[in-house]
Structures are given as structure tokens and as C-alpha cells.
Amino acid sequence: MPQLPATTLDLTRWRMASRSIFGQLSVDTDDPDAFEVELRTATAGDVSLFDMRTSPHTVARRAEHIDAADVPYCKLSLQIQGTSTMRQDGRECTLEPGDLALYVTQRPYELEYTHDQHSLVVHFPQSYLHLTPFQLEAITARTVSRDQGLGRVMVPLFEQLAENIDVLEGPHAVALVQSALNMLVTVFASELDSQPGMNSENLLFEQAQQFIDQNIGNSDLGPQMIADALFVSVRQLHARFAAQKTTIGGHIRAKRLEHIREDLANPLMKQDSIATISARYGLHDASQVSRAFKSEFRDSPSAFRARVFQS
């Protein structure tokens, strides 16, 4: 299959394109007239892949560039030729060919390319990783190498994505890319193992909690959905919750009831019916909600709301 045609951009056009894609950035080079980017792109769902050959330049996303209302994204950079330096969260790593590292768009970062280089950048919603902000901060700007540990498996996979960017289209490509990104978490789990208070077993529990929070309004939310999203068995998932002295169903139920209780006490939602609020969190059986709420908080939803607004 022929390769996708590359787009060639000068510095002005690259500044405009990169800011449109990645958000507000500063892009600078010592030789603006000679600067050039050769770019091939592919999109798989809400994941974008950029195969980039660039002249030397620097990229900076500073605190003043970041809008708190922006959707958080992650960027995975795989070095194919040349080298680059990445800085974020007080760390600096140098990427040689066969190295990859992760960084996030909602915190300042710097990238430095001192010579002509070739890299793949994968841009995807932060929610794909099902990690807490603290966990993400622990793994940014850390090198995963093709020659070490699980990087021997993961890096060649992303190298193949770069080499076959032409065929990454359609639902099967979306599933492939999303699977690769979820597998990436396993590689970074070894980094989390070395951080105080975190290990790979805790990571699975934290990922599951994150997924539950993000999908709490889905009435189909349950063990199978969570296990499928995190690429683990239901048995393994149950074991992680059991180690925390809870169950998956119990955790989901408690989260939903907490949200319902908060909305019932919110003056801005005073006009919303109990059924409307419950449905917002995936519960559609009014009698079941009432029983569960009373069991948890010793009041029916209507009695709790009346008491809140009478006080």
C-alpha cells in the first residue's frame, strides 16, 4: 500500500498547525528560514497520530498557555531517529531512537530537538489511561526503552503503528490503538511500583476507581465492563476490590448514592425530581433507589431533601 502523502510546513504554518492541534505553545528555532516539518497524520476515533520529521527547534507549553477548562490530553512521544529532550514535573529525560515517554497537556512542559529528527506523537484524551492525576505525575517524562523490561514489547508495537500509519482508519484501527494505549499502562506500572505508596496491584484498583467515576452515569456499569476496559479478568478485578475490603458492586452503589445525596442537597438542582437525579447516575428504579438511600443514610431521598432545605 502506498504511503500517505506527507505535508511539508514552514515555521509559520507549523506554529499555526501545532497550536491548533495541541493547544497554545511557543515554538522557536535558531534558523527560522531553514526550518521545515514533514508531517503525516492519522486519526483513530479521538486519538491522533503524527509522524513528524523536523528541523531543530524547541517547544514550550507554559502555565499561562493552559486553560483549566481545556480537556486534558496525554501525548506519547516515540523517538524514531535523532534525539529529543523532554521536561515536565521537575524531571528531564533524553529520548534516543527506540525510546518513548509520556507527557500531559494540562501542566507545563518543554521539548528540545537539537538536530534533525523523526518521531511519532500520539495525542489522546487523558481519560484513556484511567489514572489519577497523582499517578500520571509519577510517570511523565520517564523513558521507556526498547531494550529494557516490558519496553521490549511495547516500543516495537508503537514503531509498527508509525510504520503503518497509512492503514490506521476505521473501527478496527480505533480498537487497536486504544488497546495499545491501555497496554502502555502496564509498562508504566513498574515506574509506579517504585513510588512511595503505590504498586502495580494498587494501580489496578486505582484504575478501576477512575473508570467508575468516569462512567458512573452508565446503567450498564459493572464488573465485566470495567474488566474489559482495563484488559483484566473479572476474577482479577474482584480480587483487587476484595483486598480493599469492598466489592465492585458495593463501590459503584456507594458512589452513586453519594452523588445523588450531593445533588439532592444542591440548591441549584432543587427543581430536579428525585427520578431525574437518580437517572443521572444510572439508577432508574425509584423504589430501589429509595430503599438503598434509606439504608445508607437513614432517610428516604425526599425526607433528606426536605430536611436539608428546612434547616
SVG drawing of the C-alpha trace seen along z (x, -y; Angstrom):
<svg xmlns="http://www.w3.org/2000/svg" viewBox="-41 -33 63 48">
<polyline fill="none" stroke="black" stroke-width="0.4" points="0.0,0.0 1.4,-3.4 2.3,-5.7 0.1,-8.7 1.4,-11.8 3.4,-14.0 2.6,-17.6 5.6,-20.0 5.3,-23.0 7.5,-26.0 7.8,-27.6 4.8,-29.9 2.5,-27.2 3.8,-24.7 3.2,-27.2 -0.3,-27.6 -0.9,-23.8 0.7,-22.7 -1.3,-25.3 -4.5,-24.2 -3.8,-20.6 -2.0,-20.7 -3.2,-24.0 -1.3,-27.2 2.5,-26.7 5.7,-28.5 7.7,-27.1 11.1,-28.5 14.2,-27.8 17.6,-29.3 17.2,-29.2 13.6,-30.2 14.3,-30.4 15.6,-26.8 13.0,-25.3 10.8,-22.5 8.4,-19.9 7.4,-16.8 4.2,-15.5 1.9,-12.5 -1.2,-12.1 -3.8,-9.5 -6.9,-9.7 -8.5,-6.7 -11.5,-7.8 -10.4,-10.6 -6.7,-9.5 -4.5,-11.4 -1.1,-10.1 1.6,-12.4 4.6,-11.1 7.0,-14.1 10.3,-14.8 11.5,-18.2 14.4,-20.6 16.0,-21.6 13.5,-23.5 12.1,-23.9 8.5,-23.6 7.3,-25.1 3.8,-24.9 3.9,-27.3 1.5,-27.9 0.0,-30.9 -0.9,-28.8 -3.0,-26.4 -6.8,-26.9 -8.2,-25.0 -11.4,-24.4 -9.4,-22.6 -10.0,-18.8 -6.9,-17.1 -4.8,-15.2 -1.8,-13.0 1.0,-12.9 3.2,-9.9 6.4,-10.7 8.3,-7.8 11.8,-8.7 12.5,-7.1 15.6,-9.0 17.7,-11.6 17.2,-12.6 15.0,-14.9 14.8,-16.1 11.6,-16.3 11.0,-18.2 7.9,-18.0 7.0,-17.8 10.6,-18.6 12.1,-15.7 14.1,-15.7 14.6,-12.7 16.5,-12.3 14.9,-10.1 17.2,-8.1 15.8,-6.1 13.7,-3.3 12.7,-5.3 9.3,-6.7 7.9,-8.9 4.6,-10.4 3.6,-13.9 0.4,-15.8 -1.1,-19.0 -2.6,-20.4 0.8,-21.0 3.8,-23.0 6.3,-21.0 9.3,-21.6 10.6,-19.7 14.0,-20.3 15.2,-18.9 18.8,-20.0 19.2,-18.2 17.0,-17.0 14.8,-14.3 12.0,-11.8 9.3,-11.0 5.8,-9.7 3.5,-11.7 0.3,-10.0 -2.3,-12.5 -5.2,-11.1 -7.6,-12.0 -6.1,-11.6 -9.2,-9.6 -8.0,-6.7 -5.4,-5.8 -7.8,-5.7 -5.1,-7.1 -5.4,-9.6 -3.6,-13.0 -1.1,-11.9 -0.3,-8.7 0.1,-10.5 2.5,-13.0 4.6,-10.0 5.2,-8.7 5.6,-11.8 9.0,-12.5 10.2,-9.0 11.9,-7.0 10.7,-3.6 13.3,-1.9 13.0,0.8 16.0,2.5 14.7,2.8 11.9,4.7 8.4,4.5 9.6,1.8 10.9,4.6 7.3,5.5 5.7,2.1 8.1,-0.1 8.1,2.2 4.3,2.0 4.3,-1.8 7.1,-1.6 4.7,0.6 2.0,-2.0 4.3,-4.7 5.4,-2.5 1.8,-1.6 0.1,-4.9 -1.4,-4.7 -3.8,-1.9 -5.0,-3.3 -8.6,-4.0 -11.9,-2.6 -13.3,-0.9 -10.6,1.9 -7.9,-0.7 -9.6,-2.5 -9.7,0.7 -6.1,1.5 -4.8,-2.0 -6.9,-2.0 -5.6,1.4 -2.1,0.3 -2.6,-2.7 -4.2,-0.6 -1.3,1.8 1.1,-1.1 -0.2,-1.5 1.2,1.9 4.6,0.8 4.4,-2.3 3.2,-0.3 6.9,0.6 7.5,-3.1 4.6,-3.4 6.0,-0.4 9.0,-2.5 6.9,-5.4 6.0,-5.6 2.5,-4.2 2.0,-2.8 2.5,0.6 1.0,2.4 -1.7,4.0 -2.8,0.6 -2.7,-0.7 -5.4,1.7 -7.6,0.7 -7.0,-3.0 -7.6,-2.5 -10.9,-0.8 -12.0,-3.6 -11.1,-6.1 -13.1,-4.2 -16.1,-4.0 -16.0,-7.8 -15.9,-8.5 -18.8,-6.1 -21.0,-6.4 -24.0,-7.5 -23.9,-4.4 -26.6,-2.0 -24.5,0.9 -21.6,0.1 -20.4,3.3 -17.5,5.8 -17.5,7.0 -17.5,3.5 -14.6,2.4 -12.6,5.6 -13.0,5.2 -11.9,1.6 -8.8,2.4 -7.9,5.6 -8.0,7.8 -10.2,10.7 -13.3,10.2 -11.8,12.6 -8.6,10.4 -10.8,7.3 -12.9,8.8 -9.7,9.9 -8.3,6.3 -11.6,5.0 -11.7,7.8 -8.2,6.8 -9.6,3.4 -12.4,4.9 -15.1,4.0 -16.8,5.2 -17.2,3.8 -21.0,3.6 -20.7,2.1 -18.3,-0.6 -20.4,-1.6 -23.5,-1.7 -21.8,-3.9 -20.5,-6.3 -23.9,-6.6 -25.7,-7.3 -23.0,-9.9 -23.7,-11.7 -27.5,-11.5 -27.2,-12.8 -25.0,-15.8 -27.4,-16.7 -30.4,-16.5 -28.7,-19.0 -27.7,-21.3 -30.0,-24.4 -29.2,-24.7 -30.9,-21.3 -33.9,-21.9 -36.3,-21.7 -34.9,-18.4 -37.0,-15.4 -35.5,-12.6 -36.1,-10.3 -34.1,-12.8 -31.2,-12.9 -31.1,-9.2 -31.2,-8.6 -28.2,-10.9 -26.2,-8.3 -27.5,-5.2 -30.4,-4.3 -33.9,-4.1 -35.9,-2.2 -37.4,-4.7 -38.3,-2.2 -34.8,-0.6 -33.2,-4.0 -35.3,-4.9 -34.5,-1.6 -30.8,-1.9 -30.7,-5.6 -32.5,-5.0 -30.3,-2.0 -27.2,-4.2 -28.3,-7.5 -31.3,-6.5 -33.6,-8.9 -35.6,-8.5 -34.4,-10.8 -37.5,-13.0 -37.1,-13.2 -33.4,-14.0 -34.1,-16.8 -36.9,-18.3 -34.7,-18.3 -31.8,-20.0 -33.9,-22.8 -35.8,-23.3 -32.7,-23.9"/>
</svg>
